[in-house]
Amino acid sequence: MIIYGDRQSGNCYKVQLTADLLALDYQWQDVDILAGDTKQADFLTQNPNGKIPFVVLNDGRTLSESNAIINFLASGSALYPTDRYQQAKIQQWQFFEQYSHEPYIAVARFINKYLGLPQDKMSEYQAKQQGGHKALTVMAEQLSKTPYLTGSNMTTADICLFAYTHVAHEGGFDLAEYPALLTWIDRIQALDNFSAMPSN
């Protein structure tokens, strides 16, 4: 399996972390978004949407969209149980991540970390803070009741939301305000086969 991604991207890190937790064999292919790698003809031939992460499976089939990839990789494991209701609860959190979490926390982080918080992006950066804190509050409320987002067991819902939450400070969000989130982050980082997001 080949994983095409940016090691600093939370969406790409989800795939790396899932593969590592499951001890899957893979090759990592670095892709530089800012340098235009995803717009090159050879990349677009395989992945017309031109986004990462992107995975080429052992049999040559391909997958894109981070949450679809991690659910596929984890299918049949404890990270993605076969019970339909549990799968729906996982997907519920994954849709929450895509629509209520990532657009605020990941975008604020991108503006700060990737773009260097330029003056012309300052108002957009500040506008992301309220929505980001709202998402963190929703997560913290659940994690004050259960060890993981869908209950007592780690699933791809946790991987999905861990990716950008544990680096939310890079988007201006102080996680010290959310002790339940910090405990959850520590719990995930203590798992066997856990792999950290590579530093710069």
MODELLER restraints for C-alpha pairs under 7 A, 6 or more apart:
rsr = mdl.restraints
at = mdl.atoms
rsr.add(forms.Gaussian(group=physical.xy_distance, feature=features.Distance(at['CA:1:A'], at['CA:25:A']), mean=6.89, stdev=0.5))
rsr.add(forms.Gaussian(group=physical.xy_distance, feature=features.Distance(at['CA:1:A'], at['CA:26:A']), mean=4.72, stdev=0.5))
rsr.add(forms.Gaussian(group=physical.xy_distance, feature=features.Distance(at['CA:1:A'], at['CA:27:A']), mean=6.21, stdev=0.5))
rsr.add(forms.Gaussian(group=physical.xy_distance, feature=features.Distance(at['CA:1:A'], at['CA:56:A']), mean=5.67, stdev=0.5))
rsr.add(forms.Gaussian(group=physical.xy_distance, feature=features.Distance(at['CA:1:A'], at['CA:57:A']), mean=4.60, stdev=0.5))
rsr.add(forms.Gaussian(group=physical.xy_distance, feature=features.Distance(at['CA:1:A'], at['CA:58:A']), mean=4.89, stdev=0.5))
rsr.add(forms.Gaussian(group=physical.xy_distance, feature=features.Distance(at['CA:2:A'], at['CA:26:A']), mean=5.58, stdev=0.5))
rsr.add(forms.Gaussian(group=physical.xy_distance, feature=features.Distance(at['CA:2:A'], at['CA:27:A']), mean=4.71, stdev=0.5))
rsr.add(forms.Gaussian(group=physical.xy_distance, feature=features.Distance(at['CA:2:A'], at['CA:28:A']), mean=5.87, stdev=0.5))
rsr.add(forms.Gaussian(group=physical.xy_distance, feature=features.Distance(at['CA:2:A'], at['CA:29:A']), mean=6.85, stdev=0.5))
rsr.add(forms.Gaussian(group=physical.xy_distance, feature=features.Distance(at['CA:2:A'], at['CA:55:A']), mean=5.67, stdev=0.5))
rsr.add(forms.Gaussian(group=physical.xy_distance, feature=features.Distance(at['CA:2:A'], at['CA:56:A']), mean=5.16, stdev=0.5))
rsr.add(forms.Gaussian(group=physical.xy_distance, feature=features.Distance(at['CA:2:A'], at['CA:57:A']), mean=6.64, stdev=0.5))
rsr.add(forms.Gaussian(group=physical.xy_distance, feature=features.Distance(at['CA:3:A'], at['CA:26:A']), mean=6.92, stdev=0.5))
rsr.add(forms.Gaussian(group=physical.xy_distance, feature=features.Distance(at['CA:3:A'], at['CA:27:A']), mean=6.16, stdev=0.5))
rsr.add(forms.Gaussian(group=physical.xy_distance, feature=features.Distance(at['CA:3:A'], at['CA:28:A']), mean=4.95, stdev=0.5))
rsr.add(forms.Gaussian(group=physical.xy_distance, feature=features.Distance(at['CA:3:A'], at['CA:29:A']), mean=5.93, stdev=0.5))
rsr.add(forms.Gaussian(group=physical.xy_distance, feature=features.Distance(at['CA:3:A'], at['CA:53:A']), mean=6.95, stdev=0.5))
rsr.add(forms.Gaussian(group=physical.xy_distance, feature=features.Distance(at['CA:3:A'], at['CA:54:A']), mean=6.01, stdev=0.5))
rsr.add(forms.Gaussian(group=physical.xy_distance, feature=features.Distance(at['CA:3:A'], at['CA:55:A']), mean=4.65, stdev=0.5))
rsr.add(forms.Gaussian(group=physical.xy_distance, feature=features.Distance(at['CA:3:A'], at['CA:56:A']), mean=6.66, stdev=0.5))
rsr.add(forms.Gaussian(group=physical.xy_distance, feature=features.Distance(at['CA:4:A'], at['CA:28:A']), mean=6.12, stdev=0.5))
rsr.add(forms.Gaussian(group=physical.xy_distance, feature=features.Distance(at['CA:4:A'], at['CA:29:A']), mean=4.69, stdev=0.5))
rsr.add(forms.Gaussian(group=physical.xy_distance, feature=features.Distance(at['CA:4:A'], at['CA:30:A']), mean=6.04, stdev=0.5))
rsr.add(forms.Gaussian(group=physical.xy_distance, feature=features.Distance(at['CA:4:A'], at['CA:31:A']), mean=6.28, stdev=0.5))
rsr.add(forms.Gaussian(group=physical.xy_distance, feature=features.Distance(at['CA:4:A'], at['CA:52:A']), mean=6.50, stdev=0.5))
rsr.add(forms.Gaussian(group=physical.xy_distance, feature=features.Distance(at['CA:4:A'], at['CA:53:A']), mean=5.59, stdev=0.5))
rsr.add(forms.Gaussian(group=physical.xy_distance, feature=features.Distance(at['CA:4:A'], at['CA:54:A']), mean=5.11, stdev=0.5))
rsr.add(forms.Gaussian(group=physical.xy_distance, feature=features.Distance(at['CA:4:A'], at['CA:55:A']), mean=6.10, stdev=0.5))
rsr.add(forms.Gaussian(group=physical.xy_distance, feature=features.Distance(at['CA:5:A'], at['CA:12:A']), mean=5.37, stdev=0.5))
rsr.add(forms.Gaussian(group=physical.xy_distance, feature=features.Distance(at['CA:5:A'], at['CA:29:A']), mean=6.32, stdev=0.5))
rsr.add(forms.Gaussian(group=physical.xy_distance, feature=features.Distance(at['CA:5:A'], at['CA:30:A']), mean=5.39, stdev=0.5))
rsr.add(forms.Gaussian(group=physical.xy_distance, feature=features.Distance(at['CA:5:A'], at['CA:31:A']), mean=5.21, stdev=0.5))
rsr.add(forms.Gaussian(group=physical.xy_distance, feature=features.Distance(at['CA:5:A'], at['CA:52:A']), mean=5.47, stdev=0.5))
rsr.add(forms.Gaussian(group=physical.xy_distance, feature=features.Distance(at['CA:5:A'], at['CA:53:A']), mean=4.86, stdev=0.5))
rsr.add(forms.Gaussian(group=physical.xy_distance, feature=features.Distance(at['CA:5:A'], at['CA:54:A']), mean=6.82, stdev=0.5))
rsr.add(forms.Gaussian(group=physical.xy_distance, feature=features.Distance(at['CA:6:A'], at['CA:12:A']), mean=6.17, stdev=0.5))
rsr.add(forms.Gaussian(group=physical.xy_distance, feature=features.Distance(at['CA:6:A'], at['CA:30:A']), mean=5.69, stdev=0.5))
rsr.add(forms.Gaussian(group=physical.xy_distance, feature=features.Distance(at['CA:6:A'], at['CA:31:A']), mean=5.35, stdev=0.5))
rsr.add(forms.Gaussian(group=physical.xy_distance, feature=features.Distance(at['CA:6:A'], at['CA:32:A']), mean=6.36, stdev=0.5))
rsr.add(forms.Gaussian(group=physical.xy_distance, feature=features.Distance(at['CA:7:A'], at['CA:13:A']), mean=6.38, stdev=0.5))
rsr.add(forms.Gaussian(group=physical.xy_distance, feature=features.Distance(at['CA:7:A'], at['CA:197:A']), mean=6.85, stdev=0.5))
rsr.add(forms.Gaussian(group=physical.xy_distance, feature=features.Distance(at['CA:7:A'], at['CA:198:A']), mean=6.19, stdev=0.5))
rsr.add(forms.Gaussian(group=physical.xy_distance, feature=features.Distance(at['CA:8:A'], at['CA:197:A']), mean=6.85, stdev=0.5))
rsr.add(forms.Gaussian(group=physical.xy_distance, feature=features.Distance(at['CA:8:A'], at['CA:198:A']), mean=6.88, stdev=0.5))
rsr.add(forms.Gaussian(group=physical.xy_distance, feature=features.Distance(at['CA:10:A'], at['CA:163:A']), mean=4.86, stdev=0.5))
rsr.add(forms.Gaussian(group=physical.xy_distance, feature=features.Distance(at['CA:10:A'], at['CA:164:A']), mean=5.23, stdev=0.5))
rsr.add(forms.Gaussian(group=physical.xy_distance, feature=features.Distance(at['CA:11:A'], at['CA:53:A']), mean=6.66, stdev=0.5))
rsr.add(forms.Gaussian(group=physical.xy_distance, feature=features.Distance(at['CA:11:A'], at['CA:66:A']), mean=5.68, stdev=0.5))
rsr.add(forms.Gaussian(group=physical.xy_distance, feature=features.Distance(at['CA:11:A'], at['CA:163:A']), mean=6.95, stdev=0.5))
rsr.add(forms.Gaussian(group=physical.xy_distance, feature=features.Distance(at['CA:12:A'], at['CA:52:A']), mean=6.74, stdev=0.5))
rsr.add(forms.Gaussian(group=physical.xy_distance, feature=features.Distance(at['CA:12:A'], at['CA:53:A']), mean=4.94, stdev=0.5))
rsr.add(forms.Gaussian(group=physical.xy_distance, feature=features.Distance(at['CA:12:A'], at['CA:66:A']), mean=6.79, stdev=0.5))
rsr.add(forms.Gaussian(group=physical.xy_distance, feature=features.Distance(at['CA:13:A'], at['CA:163:A']), mean=6.38, stdev=0.5))
rsr.add(forms.Gaussian(group=physical.xy_distance, feature=features.Distance(at['CA:13:A'], at['CA:197:A']), mean=6.35, stdev=0.5))
rsr.add(forms.Gaussian(group=physical.xy_distance, feature=features.Distance(at['CA:14:A'], at['CA:66:A']), mean=6.85, stdev=0.5))
rsr.add(forms.Gaussian(group=physical.xy_distance, feature=features.Distance(at['CA:14:A'], at['CA:159:A']), mean=6.03, stdev=0.5))
rsr.add(forms.Gaussian(group=physical.xy_distance, feature=features.Distance(at['CA:14:A'], at['CA:160:A']), mean=5.97, stdev=0.5))
rsr.add(forms.Gaussian(group=physical.xy_distance, feature=features.Distance(at['CA:14:A'], at['CA:163:A']), mean=5.85, stdev=0.5))
rsr.add(forms.Gaussian(group=physical.xy_distance, feature=features.Distance(at['CA:15:A'], at['CA:66:A']), mean=6.58, stdev=0.5))
rsr.add(forms.Gaussian(group=physical.xy_distance, feature=features.Distance(at['CA:15:A'], at['CA:69:A']), mean=6.90, stdev=0.5))
rsr.add(forms.Gaussian(group=physical.xy_distance, feature=features.Distance(at['CA:15:A'], at['CA:70:A']), mean=5.74, stdev=0.5))
rsr.add(forms.Gaussian(group=physical.xy_distance, feature=features.Distance(at['CA:17:A'], at['CA:194:A']), mean=6.85, stdev=0.5))
rsr.add(forms.Gaussian(group=physical.xy_distance, feature=features.Distance(at['CA:17:A'], at['CA:195:A']), mean=6.03, stdev=0.5))
rsr.add(forms.Gaussian(group=physical.xy_distance, feature=features.Distance(at['CA:18:A'], at['CA:70:A']), mean=6.22, stdev=0.5))
rsr.add(forms.Gaussian(group=physical.xy_distance, feature=features.Distance(at['CA:20:A'], at['CA:193:A']), mean=5.95, stdev=0.5))
rsr.add(forms.Gaussian(group=physical.xy_distance, feature=features.Distance(at['CA:20:A'], at['CA:194:A']), mean=6.68, stdev=0.5))
rsr.add(forms.Gaussian(group=physical.xy_distance, feature=features.Distance(at['CA:20:A'], at['CA:195:A']), mean=6.60, stdev=0.5))
rsr.add(forms.Gaussian(group=physical.xy_distance, feature=features.Distance(at['CA:21:A'], at['CA:193:A']), mean=4.94, stdev=0.5))
rsr.add(forms.Gaussian(group=physical.xy_distance, feature=features.Distance(at['CA:21:A'], at['CA:194:A']), mean=5.81, stdev=0.5))
rsr.add(forms.Gaussian(group=physical.xy_distance, feature=features.Distance(at['CA:31:A'], at['CA:37:A']), mean=5.94, stdev=0.5))
rsr.add(forms.Gaussian(group=physical.xy_distance, feature=features.Distance(at['CA:38:A'], at['CA:44:A']), mean=6.92, stdev=0.5))
rsr.add(forms.Gaussian(group=physical.xy_distance, feature=features.Distance(at['CA:38:A'], at['CA:50:A']), mean=5.15, stdev=0.5))
rsr.add(forms.Gaussian(group=physical.xy_distance, feature=features.Distance(at['CA:38:A'], at['CA:51:A']), mean=6.22, stdev=0.5))
rsr.add(forms.Gaussian(group=physical.xy_distance, feature=features.Distance(at['CA:39:A'], at['CA:50:A']), mean=6.18, stdev=0.5))
rsr.add(forms.Gaussian(group=physical.xy_distance, feature=features.Distance(at['CA:44:A'], at['CA:50:A']), mean=5.58, stdev=0.5))
rsr.add(forms.Gaussian(group=physical.xy_distance, feature=features.Distance(at['CA:53:A'], at['CA:64:A']), mean=6.20, stdev=0.5))
rsr.add(forms.Gaussian(group=physical.xy_distance, feature=features.Distance(at['CA:53:A'], at['CA:65:A']), mean=6.60, stdev=0.5))
rsr.add(forms.Gaussian(group=physical.xy_distance, feature=features.Distance(at['CA:53:A'], at['CA:66:A']), mean=6.10, stdev=0.5))
rsr.add(forms.Gaussian(group=physical.xy_distance, feature=features.Distance(at['CA:54:A'], at['CA:63:A']), mean=5.97, stdev=0.5))
rsr.add(forms.Gaussian(group=physical.xy_distance, feature=features.Distance(at['CA:54:A'], at['CA:64:A']), mean=4.64, stdev=0.5))
rsr.add(forms.Gaussian(group=physical.xy_distance, feature=features.Distance(at['CA:55:A'], at['CA:62:A']), mean=5.55, stdev=0.5))
rsr.add(forms.Gaussian(group=physical.xy_distance, feature=features.Distance(at['CA:55:A'], at['CA:63:A']), mean=5.25, stdev=0.5))
rsr.add(forms.Gaussian(group=physical.xy_distance, feature=features.Distance(at['CA:55:A'], at['CA:64:A']), mean=6.36, stdev=0.5))
rsr.add(forms.Gaussian(group=physical.xy_distance, feature=features.Distance(at['CA:56:A'], at['CA:62:A']), mean=4.53, stdev=0.5))
rsr.add(forms.Gaussian(group=physical.xy_distance, feature=features.Distance(at['CA:56:A'], at['CA:63:A']), mean=6.69, stdev=0.5))
rsr.add(forms.Gaussian(group=physical.xy_distance, feature=features.Distance(at['CA:63:A'], at['CA:69:A']), mean=6.27, stdev=0.5))
rsr.add(forms.Gaussian(group=physical.xy_distance, feature=features.Distance(at['CA:67:A'], at['CA:94:A']), mean=6.92, stdev=0.5))
rsr.add(forms.Gaussian(group=physical.xy_distance, feature=features.Distance(at['CA:67:A'], at['CA:160:A']), mean=6.80, stdev=0.5))
rsr.add(forms.Gaussian(group=physical.xy_distance, feature=features.Distance(at['CA:70:A'], at['CA:156:A']), mean=6.75, stdev=0.5))
rsr.add(forms.Gaussian(group=physical.xy_distance, feature=features.Distance(at['CA:71:A'], at['CA:80:A']), mean=6.42, stdev=0.5))
rsr.add(forms.Gaussian(group=physical.xy_distance, feature=features.Distance(at['CA:71:A'], at['CA:156:A']), mean=6.57, stdev=0.5))
rsr.add(forms.Gaussian(group=physical.xy_distance, feature=features.Distance(at['CA:74:A'], at['CA:80:A']), mean=5.46, stdev=0.5))
rsr.add(forms.Gaussian(group=physical.xy_distance, feature=features.Distance(at['CA:76:A'], at['CA:82:A']), mean=6.58, stdev=0.5))
rsr.add(forms.Gaussian(group=physical.xy_distance, feature=features.Distance(at['CA:78:A'], at['CA:155:A']), mean=6.92, stdev=0.5))
rsr.add(forms.Gaussian(group=physical.xy_distance, feature=features.Distance(at['CA:79:A'], at['CA:154:A']), mean=6.11, stdev=0.5))
rsr.add(forms.Gaussian(group=physical.xy_distance, feature=features.Distance(at['CA:79:A'], at['CA:155:A']), mean=3.96, stdev=0.5))
rsr.add(forms.Gaussian(group=physical.xy_distance, feature=features.Distance(at['CA:79:A'], at['CA:156:A']), mean=5.49, stdev=0.5))
rsr.add(forms.Gaussian(group=physical.xy_distance, feature=features.Distance(at['CA:80:A'], at['CA:87:A']), mean=6.72, stdev=0.5))
rsr.add(forms.Gaussian(group=physical.xy_distance, feature=features.Distance(at['CA:80:A'], at['CA:155:A']), mean=5.82, stdev=0.5))
rsr.add(forms.Gaussian(group=physical.xy_distance, feature=features.Distance(at['CA:80:A'], at['CA:156:A']), mean=6.27, stdev=0.5))
rsr.add(forms.Gaussian(group=physical.xy_distance, feature=features.Distance(at['CA:81:A'], at['CA:87:A']), mean=6.60, stdev=0.5))
rsr.add(forms.Gaussian(group=physical.xy_distance, feature=features.Distance(at['CA:89:A'], at['CA:150:A']), mean=6.44, stdev=0.5))
rsr.add(forms.Gaussian(group=physical.xy_distance, feature=features.Distance(at['CA:90:A'], at['CA:150:A']), mean=6.64, stdev=0.5))
rsr.add(forms.Gaussian(group=physical.xy_distance, feature=features.Distance(at['CA:90:A'], at['CA:156:A']), mean=6.81, stdev=0.5))
rsr.add(forms.Gaussian(group=physical.xy_distance, feature=features.Distance(at['CA:90:A'], at['CA:157:A']), mean=4.94, stdev=0.5))
rsr.add(forms.Gaussian(group=physical.xy_distance, feature=features.Distance(at['CA:93:A'], at['CA:157:A']), mean=5.82, stdev=0.5))
rsr.add(forms.Gaussian(group=physical.xy_distance, feature=features.Distance(at['CA:94:A'], at['CA:157:A']), mean=5.91, stdev=0.5))
rsr.add(forms.Gaussian(group=physical.xy_distance, feature=features.Distance(at['CA:94:A'], at['CA:160:A']), mean=6.48, stdev=0.5))
rsr.add(forms.Gaussian(group=physical.xy_distance, feature=features.Distance(at['CA:97:A'], at['CA:161:A']), mean=6.23, stdev=0.5))
rsr.add(forms.Gaussian(group=physical.xy_distance, feature=features.Distance(at['CA:100:A'], at['CA:135:A']), mean=6.15, stdev=0.5))
rsr.add(forms.Gaussian(group=physical.xy_distance, feature=features.Distance(at['CA:101:A'], at['CA:132:A']), mean=6.08, stdev=0.5))
rsr.add(forms.Gaussian(group=physical.xy_distance, feature=features.Distance(at['CA:101:A'], at['CA:135:A']), mean=5.40, stdev=0.5))
rsr.add(forms.Gaussian(group=physical.xy_distance, feature=features.Distance(at['CA:104:A'], at['CA:128:A']), mean=4.77, stdev=0.5))
rsr.add(forms.Gaussian(group=physical.xy_distance, feature=features.Distance(at['CA:104:A'], at['CA:129:A']), mean=6.81, stdev=0.5))
rsr.add(forms.Gaussian(group=physical.xy_distance, feature=features.Distance(at['CA:104:A'], at['CA:131:A']), mean=5.88, stdev=0.5))
rsr.add(forms.Gaussian(group=physical.xy_distance, feature=features.Distance(at['CA:104:A'], at['CA:132:A']), mean=4.95, stdev=0.5))
rsr.add(forms.Gaussian(group=physical.xy_distance, feature=features.Distance(at['CA:105:A'], at['CA:132:A']), mean=5.23, stdev=0.5))
rsr.add(forms.Gaussian(group=physical.xy_distance, feature=features.Distance(at['CA:105:A'], at['CA:164:A']), mean=7.00, stdev=0.5))
rsr.add(forms.Gaussian(group=physical.xy_distance, feature=features.Distance(at['CA:105:A'], at['CA:168:A']), mean=6.16, stdev=0.5))
rsr.add(forms.Gaussian(group=physical.xy_distance, feature=features.Distance(at['CA:105:A'], at['CA:171:A']), mean=6.19, stdev=0.5))
rsr.add(forms.Gaussian(group=physical.xy_distance, feature=features.Distance(at['CA:106:A'], at['CA:164:A']), mean=6.20, stdev=0.5))
rsr.add(forms.Gaussian(group=physical.xy_distance, feature=features.Distance(at['CA:108:A'], at['CA:125:A']), mean=5.23, stdev=0.5))
rsr.add(forms.Gaussian(group=physical.xy_distance, feature=features.Distance(at['CA:108:A'], at['CA:128:A']), mean=6.13, stdev=0.5))
rsr.add(forms.Gaussian(group=physical.xy_distance, feature=features.Distance(at['CA:108:A'], at['CA:171:A']), mean=4.67, stdev=0.5))
rsr.add(forms.Gaussian(group=physical.xy_distance, feature=features.Distance(at['CA:109:A'], at['CA:168:A']), mean=6.90, stdev=0.5))
rsr.add(forms.Gaussian(group=physical.xy_distance, feature=features.Distance(at['CA:109:A'], at['CA:170:A']), mean=5.28, stdev=0.5))
rsr.add(forms.Gaussian(group=physical.xy_distance, feature=features.Distance(at['CA:109:A'], at['CA:171:A']), mean=3.68, stdev=0.5))
rsr.add(forms.Gaussian(group=physical.xy_distance, feature=features.Distance(at['CA:111:A'], at['CA:117:A']), mean=5.36, stdev=0.5))
rsr.add(forms.Gaussian(group=physical.xy_distance, feature=features.Distance(at['CA:111:A'], at['CA:125:A']), mean=6.65, stdev=0.5))
rsr.add(forms.Gaussian(group=physical.xy_distance, feature=features.Distance(at['CA:112:A'], at['CA:170:A']), mean=6.94, stdev=0.5))
rsr.add(forms.Gaussian(group=physical.xy_distance, feature=features.Distance(at['CA:112:A'], at['CA:171:A']), mean=6.12, stdev=0.5))
rsr.add(forms.Gaussian(group=physical.xy_distance, feature=features.Distance(at['CA:113:A'], at['CA:170:A']), mean=6.59, stdev=0.5))
rsr.add(forms.Gaussian(group=physical.xy_distance, feature=features.Distance(at['CA:140:A'], at['CA:178:A']), mean=6.29, stdev=0.5))
rsr.add(forms.Gaussian(group=physical.xy_distance, feature=features.Distance(at['CA:140:A'], at['CA:180:A']), mean=5.46, stdev=0.5))
rsr.add(forms.Gaussian(group=physical.xy_distance, feature=features.Distance(at['CA:140:A'], at['CA:181:A']), mean=5.61, stdev=0.5))
rsr.add(forms.Gaussian(group=physical.xy_distance, feature=features.Distance(at['CA:142:A'], at['CA:149:A']), mean=6.41, stdev=0.5))
rsr.add(forms.Gaussian(group=physical.xy_distance, feature=features.Distance(at['CA:143:A'], at['CA:149:A']), mean=6.22, stdev=0.5))
rsr.add(forms.Gaussian(group=physical.xy_distance, feature=features.Distance(at['CA:143:A'], at['CA:180:A']), mean=5.79, stdev=0.5))
rsr.add(forms.Gaussian(group=physical.xy_distance, feature=features.Distance(at['CA:143:A'], at['CA:181:A']), mean=6.86, stdev=0.5))
rsr.add(forms.Gaussian(group=physical.xy_distance, feature=features.Distance(at['CA:144:A'], at['CA:180:A']), mean=5.60, stdev=0.5))
rsr.add(forms.Gaussian(group=physical.xy_distance, feature=features.Distance(at['CA:146:A'], at['CA:152:A']), mean=6.05, stdev=0.5))
rsr.add(forms.Gaussian(group=physical.xy_distance, feature=features.Distance(at['CA:147:A'], at['CA:184:A']), mean=6.80, stdev=0.5))
rsr.add(forms.Gaussian(group=physical.xy_distance, feature=features.Distance(at['CA:148:A'], at['CA:154:A']), mean=5.72, stdev=0.5))
rsr.add(forms.Gaussian(group=physical.xy_distance, feature=features.Distance(at['CA:148:A'], at['CA:158:A']), mean=6.68, stdev=0.5))
rsr.add(forms.Gaussian(group=physical.xy_distance, feature=features.Distance(at['CA:149:A'], at['CA:157:A']), mean=6.72, stdev=0.5))
rsr.add(forms.Gaussian(group=physical.xy_distance, feature=features.Distance(at['CA:149:A'], at['CA:158:A']), mean=6.13, stdev=0.5))
rsr.add(forms.Gaussian(group=physical.xy_distance, feature=features.Distance(at['CA:166:A'], at['CA:185:A']), mean=6.62, stdev=0.5))
rsr.add(forms.Gaussian(group=physical.xy_distance, feature=features.Distance(at['CA:169:A'], at['CA:175:A']), mean=6.85, stdev=0.5))
rsr.add(forms.Gaussian(group=physical.xy_distance, feature=features.Distance(at['CA:175:A'], at['CA:182:A']), mean=6.90, stdev=0.5))
